[in-house]
Structures are given as structure tokens and as C-alpha cells.
Amino acid sequence: MNRHLLLLAVCQALFLTNNVTFIAINGLVGLKLAPLGWMATLPVMGYVVGGALATAPVARLQARLGRKRSFQIGLLIAALSAAVGALAVMTANFWLLVGATVAAGFYSANASLYRFAGPELVAPAFKEKALSLVMAGGVAGAFIGPNLASATRSWLPVEFAGAYVALIGVALLGLVVLSFIRFPAHQPPLPGAPAGRPLAEIARQPTFVVAVAAGALGYGVMNLLMAATPLAMQQCGLPFDDAALVLEWHVLGMFVPAFFTGHLIKRFGALPIMGIGALLNFACVAVALSGVELTQFLVALFVLGVGWNFLYTGGSTLLTSTYRPEEKTRAQGAMDFCVFSTMALTSFASGALVTTQGWTWLNLGSLLPITLVSGALLWLALLQRTPTPAKTAG
């Protein structure tokens, strides 16, 4: 841990504050403003759709301007989009709210790369721990996000408008913190410099395929259940403060393990830790299907968070072994595009399924992607254990 890595972890905490506040309020605000009930999570979906659309521009921006300037632009857009979100709630304009969350996705696409910027601030031998420690910054977001949503929901005459206003301050604070981080000197690509392998060639590696699949599907399952939780709890007659408590414990589950996930990956390897993450996802579904009391929601979402951490941190670490330095923005952008695209699909599906089919069928449906991830991990493990045939001399 050094000062710059610590400050980057603070930026991650502020990013998760933004994310968790959005998850806590966007579905409920959407349910109040949407023309139809199944459209309630469109503002949540807009956030991740915006992130998916922004992955390629962000990758190009980082390659051209470097980490710091790109991150600063993302934070400025975060502040602007939060202001538009507050206006949308005050004027009861559903589609303006969706537009604001789509714009906020540009910030999300930028900030999701904090985890890859962390290893660049330390010696190569510590890259697993650096990536994990940056993600550990989300622990603060676990406390701040739900409590910020609860504390600011009645700031203004229209419920939850104050929460969007508060997110403007969160983004501006992120700009201040980021200004003190010194990233490695950026070298824009020179004309004629080696550009590395094309993405199609990088993506043909089995390790790349499994890293991206685990990251995307693991995030997709987590998002499917997390985005639906406030709506499901409301349907079950539980108050908003209970939903905020469940989200707080969920995000704690997501990021507290990050203090030691890097150590576990370094000692046991990424694949075993990712396998445990898949098993924890199965456990989450089992608990969720056992009942709809506060305890079941809280335990299921906490276990889901830990499972996500193992899958996502392991997948991100695995990805770093599949590309050369000149290929990093291309490979990282491809992974995040897949992650955001999957999240966009699950954000829409969560609202549609929980309002039409219910919490039980939503959980049963999540078993398919969890099974696919488990199969992919087993396939790569078997592939790595199979000895490569030795070439015979001609």
C-alpha cells in the first residue's frame, strides 16, 4: 500500500457510493414515474447501457489522454448526470431520468478501470494485491451509499431528489481526491509503434474467454438479484430502511473480502477462488428460495456479494495474464463491454421478472448463468492440467 494506491481506493469508495445509491433509489423512483410497472428498472438499465456504450470510447480516451485525464472527465460527467437526475425527479420526467442514467454510464465505464490502474502504481510482484486493495475501497461505499440514500431521500420536497443532489458532491469530492494521485507517465501511441495483436486474436485464448465469461456472467447474476431486491422487498411489505440495510450488507459482502482475495489468489491461484465464488452463488439462491423475511434477503445478498467478489476479482486477475502492455486498453475495454452488456440485459430482466413472475422465479432463472460459469471454470482447469504434446524433431 502506498499513498497513491490508497487515494485510488478512496476514489473506488466514492464510485461505489454512487453505484449503491443508484441501485437503492433508481428502481423505486422508476416504479413511481414509469408509465408501466415492468419499466421500473429502466433507469438502472440505463446506467449499465450507458456503461456498455462508453467502454470503447473510454478505452480510446485512456490510450490517447492517459488514466488521469480520462478519470477526471468521467467524474465531471458524473456530477452533470446527477444534476440532470435531480431535475428529472423534481419534474416527474421518467425519460429524462433514464437519459441521465445513460449519461452516468460514462462515469461507470471510466471508474470500472480503477481496478486495472491500481497494479500500475506498484511493483509487478504485488499486482494481485493492488487490484484487490483498490476494490476493497468499496467497503466505504457499502456504508455510505445506503445511508446516503436514506438520509437524503427527504432533503427536497420530492422524495429522493435530494439523493441525486448529494451525488453531485460525491463526484466533485472524487475530482479533488484524484488530483493528488500520480499515475505513471502516459505515453500516447506513436505513429508506427507496435499496436499489439488484434482483439480477435487475444480473445481466442481460453484464459481470456473464461476470464470474461466469469466476470460478465458473475456480474450479471449479481446485478439481476441486487437490482430486483428493493422492489421484491417492497412487494413483501418490508420498509425502505430494511432494503437499505440489505444493500449495505450486500456491498460489504462484495468488498470486505477484497482485503484478502488478492492474497488467496496469489497463494491458491485464480481458478480455485473463482470456483468458490460460483458455489457461493448457488448458496445465495438456496437461501433466497427459503423465505422472504428480512433475514433471508440479508443473508442471501451478503453471500451473493462474496461470491461476486471471488468471481470478479479472480476474472480480472486472470485477464491481466492474457495481454501485453500495448494491448491493455483493448483487452480491458473488451471485458468491460461484455460486463456492461450483460448487466444491461439483467437490469431490464430483473424489473420485468420480479414484477411479473416474482422473486422465486427470478432466483430460479439465475441458476442457468451460474451453471455456465461453473462449467467454464471446470473446462479451463482441465485444459490447464492437460499436458501439451511435445513436438518431435523433424
ChimeraX attribute file (.defattr): number of C-alpha atoms within 10 A of each C-alpha:
attribute: neighborCount
match mode: 1-to-1
recipient: residues
	/A:1	12
	/A:2	9
	/A:3	12
	/A:4	18
	/A:5	24
	/A:6	17
	/A:7	20
	/A:8	26
	/A:9	26
	/A:10	23
	/A:11	28
	/A:12	27
	/A:13	27
	/A:14	26
	/A:15	27
	/A:16	27
	/A:17	28
	/A:18	29
	/A:19	20
	/A:20	29
	/A:21	25
	/A:22	25
	/A:23	26
	/A:24	28
	/A:25	26
	/A:26	27
	/A:27	26
	/A:28	20
	/A:29	21
	/A:30	27
	/A:31	21
	/A:32	15
	/A:33	19
	/A:34	20
	/A:35	12
	/A:36	10
	/A:37	15
	/A:38	19
	/A:39	20
	/A:40	28
	/A:41	28
	/A:42	29
	/A:43	32
	/A:44	30
	/A:45	30
	/A:46	23
	/A:47	30
	/A:48	30
	/A:49	26
	/A:50	25
	/A:51	30
	/A:52	27
	/A:53	18
	/A:54	24
	/A:55	29
	/A:56	19
	/A:57	15
	/A:58	24
	/A:59	24
	/A:60	15
	/A:61	18
	/A:62	20
	/A:63	20
	/A:64	15
	/A:65	14
	/A:66	18
	/A:67	21
	/A:68	18
	/A:69	15
	/A:70	20
	/A:71	27
	/A:72	21
	/A:73	16
	/A:74	23
	/A:75	27
	/A:76	17
	/A:77	20
	/A:78	28
	/A:79	24
	/A:80	16
	/A:81	25
	/A:82	28
	/A:83	18
	/A:84	20
	/A:85	28
	/A:86	25
	/A:87	18
	/A:88	21
	/A:89	22
	/A:90	16
	/A:91	13
	/A:92	17
	/A:93	15
	/A:94	23
	/A:95	16
	/A:96	18
	/A:97	28
	/A:98	23
	/A:99	18
	/A:100	26
	/A:101	28
	/A:102	26
	/A:103	26
	/A:104	30
	/A:105	27
	/A:106	28
	/A:107	29
	/A:108	28
	/A:109	28
	/A:110	27
	/A:111	22
	/A:112	20
	/A:113	21
	/A:114	21
	/A:115	22
	/A:116	22
	/A:117	21
	/A:118	25
	/A:119	22
	/A:120	16
	/A:121	22
	/A:122	17
	/A:123	9
	/A:124	10
	/A:125	10
	/A:126	17
	/A:127	21
	/A:128	24
	/A:129	24
	/A:130	29
	/A:131	27
	/A:132	29
	/A:133	28
	/A:134	28
	/A:135	31
	/A:136	26
	/A:137	25
	/A:138	30
	/A:139	26
	/A:140	21
	/A:141	28
	/A:142	28
	/A:143	21
	/A:144	20
	/A:145	30
	/A:146	28
	/A:147	21
	/A:148	22
	/A:149	28
	/A:150	20
	/A:151	14
	/A:152	17
	/A:153	19
	/A:154	14
	/A:155	15
	/A:156	14
	/A:157	10
	/A:158	14
	/A:159	15
	/A:160	23
	/A:161	26
	/A:162	21
	/A:163	26
	/A:164	29
	/A:165	20
	/A:166	22
	/A:167	29
	/A:168	22
	/A:169	14
	/A:170	21
	/A:171	25
	/A:172	17
	/A:173	14
	/A:174	25
	/A:175	19
	/A:176	12
	/A:177	15
	/A:178	21
	/A:179	12
	/A:180	12
	/A:181	16
	/A:182	14
	/A:183	16
	/A:184	12
	/A:185	8
	/A:186	13
	/A:187	10
	/A:188	11
	/A:189	12
	/A:190	8
	/A:191	7
	/A:192	6
	/A:193	8
	/A:194	10
	/A:195	13
	/A:196	14
	/A:197	13
	/A:198	11
	/A:199	13
	/A:200	8
	/A:201	8
	/A:202	19
	/A:203	18
	/A:204	10
	/A:205	12
	/A:206	16
	/A:207	22
	/A:208	22
	/A:209	19
	/A:210	23
	/A:211	30
	/A:212	26
	/A:213	24
	/A:214	32
	/A:215	28
	/A:216	26
	/A:217	26
	/A:218	31
	/A:219	22
	/A:220	26
	/A:221	25
	/A:222	23
	/A:223	24
	/A:224	27
	/A:225	27
	/A:226	24
	/A:227	28
	/A:228	28
	/A:229	26
	/A:230	26
	/A:231	26
	/A:232	23
	/A:233	20
	/A:234	14
	/A:235	14
	/A:236	13
	/A:237	11
	/A:238	16
	/A:239	12
	/A:240	18
	/A:241	14
	/A:242	16
	/A:243	21
	/A:244	26
	/A:245	18
	/A:246	26
	/A:247	30
	/A:248	26
	/A:249	21
	/A:250	25
	/A:251	28
	/A:252	24
	/A:253	24
	/A:254	27
	/A:255	29
	/A:256	21
	/A:257	22
	/A:258	27
	/A:259	18
	/A:260	15
	/A:261	25
	/A:262	25
	/A:263	15
	/A:264	19
	/A:265	22
	/A:266	16
	/A:267	9
	/A:268	10
	/A:269	15
	/A:270	23
	/A:271	21
	/A:272	18
	/A:273	21
	/A:274	28
	/A:275	22
	/A:276	16
	/A:277	29
	/A:278	28
	/A:279	16
	/A:280	23
	/A:281	27
	/A:282	20
	/A:283	16
	/A:284	24
	/A:285	22
	/A:286	15
	/A:287	19
	/A:288	22
	/A:289	17
	/A:290	12
	/A:291	12
	/A:292	18
	/A:293	13
	/A:294	16
	/A:295	13
	/A:296	18
	/A:297	25
	/A:298	23
	/A:299	19
	/A:300	26
	/A:301	30
	/A:302	23
	/A:303	25
	/A:304	30
	/A:305	29
	/A:306	26
	/A:307	29
	/A:308	29
	/A:309	30
	/A:310	32
	/A:311	32
	/A:312	25
	/A:313	28
	/A:314	28
	/A:315	27
	/A:316	25
	/A:317	24
	/A:318	20
	/A:319	21
	/A:320	19
	/A:321	11
	/A:322	18
	/A:323	20
	/A:324	13
	/A:325	9
	/A:326	15
	/A:327	18
	/A:328	18
	/A:329	21
	/A:330	20
	/A:331	23
	/A:332	21
	/A:333	23
	/A:334	18
	/A:335	24
	/A:336	25
	/A:337	23
	/A:338	19
	/A:339	25
	/A:340	27
	/A:341	21
	/A:342	24
	/A:343	28
	/A:344	24
	/A:345	16
	/A:346	28
	/A:347	30
	/A:348	22
	/A:349	23
	/A:350	31
	/A:351	31
	/A:352	20
	/A:353	20
	/A:354	23
	/A:355	19
	/A:356	13
	/A:357	11
	/A:358	17
	/A:359	23
	/A:360	17
	/A:361	13
	/A:362	23
	/A:363	23
	/A:364	13
	/A:365	14
	/A:366	20
	/A:367	14
	/A:368	12
	/A:369	18
	/A:370	22
	/A:371	15
	/A:372	16
	/A:373	24
	/A:374	17
	/A:375	15
	/A:376	20
	/A:377	21
	/A:378	16
	/A:379	13
	/A:380	17
	/A:381	14
	/A:382	11
	/A:383	13
	/A:384	12
	/A:385	8
	/A:386	9
	/A:387	8
	/A:388	8
	/A:389	6
	/A:390	6
	/A:391	6
	/A:392	5
	/A:393	4
	/A:394	3
